[in-house]
Amino acid sequence: MAKVIWTAEAERWLRDIHDYIAEDNPPAADNVIAGIMKRVNNLPDFPQVGYCYRIEAEGEIRILLYGHYRIAYLWMPGKNVVILGVFHGAIDIERHLP
C-alpha cells in the first residue's frame, strides 16, 4: 500500500492555514485541519479520488477538495502519494505548483 508523504512546503501551508483560522477561532482551526487530514488519510487506498490537474513525467498531479481548500498531490501509480500543498480556493495554485 502507498503511503502519504508531506513536502515541507505542504506542511508549512497547513500550519499557516491553522494559524490564520486560529486567530479568530481555535476550535474551528482544529476542525479544518482534522478534516483535511481525514481526506488525505484516504489517499493511500483511493489515490485517484482527486481530479487530474496535470500529468508530469513523475506522475499525475491531482487535486482533492475539502471545503474551501484544494489539496494538491502527486500520484505515482504503484508508489507513494506526495502532498505538494494545501491551498485556499481563492489562491492561484499555478504560482505554487512545480
PEDA-V84978 format. One record per residue. OMEGA is omega in whole degrees, -180 to 180 (NA if undefined). Layout:
BEGIN
OMEGA
OMEGA
END
This chain:
BEGIN
177
172
-179
177
178
172
178
180
179
177
179
178
-179
177
180
177
180
-177
-179
-180
-176
177
-179
-172
-178
178
178
178
179
-180
179
-179
178
178
178
-180
179
178
-179
-177
176
-175
178
180
-177
-174
-179
-177
178
180
-178
-179
-177
176
179
178
-178
-177
-178
169
-176
-179
177
-177
170
-179
180
-173
175
179
-179
-180
177
177
177
-176
-179
-179
-177
174
-177
178
-177
-179
175
-170
171
-177
-179
-177
176
-176
177
-179
-172
-180
-179
NA
END
